[in-house]
Amino acid sequence: MQIYKVGGAVRDRLLGKPVTDIDWVVVGATTKEMLAKGFRPVGADFPVFLHPQSGEEYALARTERKSGHGYGGFIFYASPEVTLEEDLIRRDLTINAMAEDDHGVLTDPYHGQRDLDDRVLRHVSPAFAEDPLRVLRVARFAARYADLGFRVAPETLELMRQLSESGELEALTAERSWKEISRALMENQPQVFIQVLRDCGALKVLLPEVDALFGVPQPEAHHPEIDSGVHTLSVLEQAAMHAQPLTVRWACLLHDLGKGLTPESQWPKHIAHEHKGLRLIKAVNERFKAPRDCQELALLVGEYHTHGHRALELKPSTLLELLQSFDVYRRPQRFEEFIVACEMDARGRKGFEQRSYPQAEYLRGAAIAARTVAVQPLLEQGFKGPELGEALKRERLEALKAYKEVAST
C-alpha cells in the first residue's frame, strides 16, 4: 500500500498558495485492507474513505471509462493493480495530475509542473472531452489563477468548444452547474469565468441570456464601453474587487438581461429593459435552482437598479415605494446589498471605476429615516389594523420628505 497526496494540495503548494483541503490516493490496496485500518467508507460510486483521525478523504486508485451521457455517465474500476499514473491520467488538467509521497517526492507524468511554470491550463488526455463538467471547471480555474497570468491552452479550449457543441452540457444537473458557477463567481476575477465560457461557446448553451448581451450597444454618453456584455463583465469585476458576497455578484451578472431583448431598431436605447428582463432573470434562477436569497436579490436589482441610480431625483413617494419593495424594515441587509449592486453597476463603466456614488449614502439615509418612524405613538392614538398601516405609511412619507429637504440643502 502506497499513499500519495494529489491534486489541488500539490498544485497550490508548488504555486506558493495556502493549502486548505488535502486529497489522498491509495495505490495497491483493497477495500478490505482500508476497513481493517479503521477507515470509514463514504463513496457510493467508487471506494472513498475517511481517515479515522483526520477525517480527510482517501480514495483507492481507479480508472474510469465513459458509459453514458453527461457528468455521471462513467464506470469506475478500483483495484490494487491500478497504478498511480493510471489514476492521474483520468484527471482534468495537468496541474491537477501531480502526486507527492510522504517524503515530498513529486510524481509528474503529464508535465503539470512545466505547465505551472508556463502558466497554462492544459488537459491531461483526450478523455477530457468525455466530461462536460470540465468546461465549467477549467473556466473556474482560469478565473482563480488569472491574477497569476494563467491562460487556457488553445488545444484545451478547442476540446471545450467541442463539448459545448456536442449537447453534453445540457446533461449537467442544476445542482452541479450551480456549484461550479457559484464557486467561480466568488473567485478573484469572476469575469474571466464568463469570458472563457463565451470563448468556447458554452455561455450560449448555459447562459444564453447573458451571451445575448454581447454586441448589443448602449448610449455612449452613459456607457463609454458601449457593449452591454462588456459592461456586465466590468460590473462583475467591480463586485469582486470590492469583495461583494455571492448574492450581489449573481445580481450583477443578471441585472441587465432585458437589454438582450431590445429590438435593433431601438438601439442604443433600452426602454423598460428593467421590467422586460425580469422573466429572463426568473428563468435563469430556476434553471440553476439558485438559493432563494440570490434569486430574490437578482430580481429586485434587475427591476430597480435604475431607481438606485436616480435616487437623488426620486420623489419621496417613489422612494417610499422602493423601500417597501425591499421590506427594508424587516430585511435591511437585502436593501444594503441592493445599494452596493447599484454602485458596482455604476462603477462597471469605462472611466467610471473610481467615481463617487453619492446615491449610496443617500439611500442608506433614506432607509434610516423611514425605519426611525415609531409605531407606538400611532398605537396610542388608537390606530390598528389596515388603518395603522396607512398611518405608518403617511408618517414615513413625511419623514422622507423632511429627509430629502435636508439632504438637498
Order of alpha helices (4+ residues) and beta strands (2+ residues): beta-alpha-beta-alpha-beta-beta-beta-beta-beta-alpha-beta-beta-alpha-beta-alpha-beta-alpha-alpha-alpha-alpha-alpha-alpha-alpha-alpha-alpha-alpha-alpha-alpha-alpha-alpha-alpha
